[in-house]
């Protein structure tokens, strides 16, 4: 069985999206190579985590078609930061859905994603 990158602890839906609490798995094998003795949560894993939480929020499979903006504001060292709050919003348009995910710890923003799904 694959080792999960994170655990979803809370998913609270609201009128335009949801809020979620995720806990990073500090024992995930990715940290052995990214980076040895200085672990940093990889951006691609964080993006996939947001995609998976979006799937749970809307109840169907989600594919990121294009990313309009991805900003990693602060590094996430899993030995110091384990719990993240994800704030997800969805905006429907004619041809796609815009998806925004902001990851925070308290008032500090760690990354932001704006993509079409």
C-alpha positions in Angstrom: 0.0 0.0 0.0 1.2 3.5 -0.8 2.2 5.8 2.0 -0.2 8.7 2.1 1.3 12.2 1.7 -1.3 13.7 4.0 -4.4 13.0 6.1 -7.6 15.0 5.6 -8.9 15.8 9.1 -11.7 18.2 8.3 -13.8 19.2 5.3 -16.3 21.9 5.8 -18.3 22.9 2.7 -19.7 26.4 2.2 -21.6 28.2 -0.6 -18.6 28.8 -2.9 -16.2 26.0 -1.9 -14.9 24.5 1.3 -12.3 24.8 4.1 -10.2 21.8 4.9 -7.6 20.8 7.5 -4.8 18.5 6.3 -2.0 17.0 8.3 1.2 16.2 6.3 2.8 12.8 6.9 6.3 13.6 8.0 7.3 10.0 7.3 6.4 10.1 3.6 9.3 8.7 1.5 9.3 11.9 -0.8 11.1 13.8 2.0 14.1 11.5 1.8 15.0 12.9 -1.6 13.4 16.3 -1.3 15.7 17.1 0.3 18.0 14.9 2.5 18.3 16.3 6.0 16.3 19.4 4.9 12.8 18.2 4.0 10.6 20.5 1.9 7.1 19.6 0.8 7.3 19.3 -3.0 5.1 21.7 -5.0 3.7 19.0 -7.2 2.6 17.0 -4.2 0.9 20.1 -2.7 -0.9 20.7 -5.9 -2.1 17.1 -6.1 -3.3 17.3 -2.5 -5.4 20.4 -3.4 -6.8 18.6 -6.4 -7.7 15.6 -4.2 -9.4 17.7 -1.6 -11.3 19.5 -4.4 -12.6 16.1 -5.6 -13.9 15.3 -2.1 -15.5 18.7 -1.9 -17.4 18.5 -5.2 -17.9 14.7 -5.2 -16.4 14.0 -8.6 -13.1 13.5 -10.4 -11.1 16.6 -10.9 -8.3 17.3 -13.5 -6.4 20.5 -13.6 -6.6 21.6 -17.2 -4.5 24.7 -16.9 -2.9 26.7 -14.1 -3.3 30.5 -14.3 -1.2 31.2 -11.2 0.8 29.1 -8.8 2.7 30.9 -6.0 4.7 29.2 -3.3 5.1 32.0 -0.8 6.9 30.1 2.0 8.6 26.7 2.1 6.8 24.0 4.0 9.3 22.1 6.2 7.2 19.1 7.4 9.3 18.9 10.6 8.0 22.4 11.6 4.7 22.6 9.7 2.4 19.6 9.7 -1.1 21.0 9.8 -2.4 23.3 6.9 -5.7 24.9 6.4 -6.8 24.8 2.8 -9.4 27.4 1.6 -10.9 26.2 -1.7 -13.3 28.2 -3.9 -15.0 27.3 -7.2 -16.3 29.6 -9.8 -18.3 28.2 -12.7 -18.0 29.7 -16.2 -19.3 28.6 -19.6 -16.5 26.3 -20.5 -14.8 25.4 -17.2 -14.7 25.8 -13.5 -12.1 28.1 -11.9 -10.5 26.6 -8.8 -8.6 28.5 -6.2 -6.8 27.0 -3.3 -5.0 29.0 -0.6 -2.9 27.1 2.1 -2.5 28.8 5.4 -1.1 28.2 8.8 -2.8 30.7 11.1 -2.7 34.0 9.2 0.4 33.1 7.2 -0.1 32.1 3.5 2.2 29.3 2.3 0.9 28.8 -1.3 -1.9 29.8 -3.7 -3.2 28.0 -6.8 -5.6 29.4 -9.4 -6.5 26.8 -12.1 -9.1 25.7 -14.5 -10.6 22.3 -13.8 
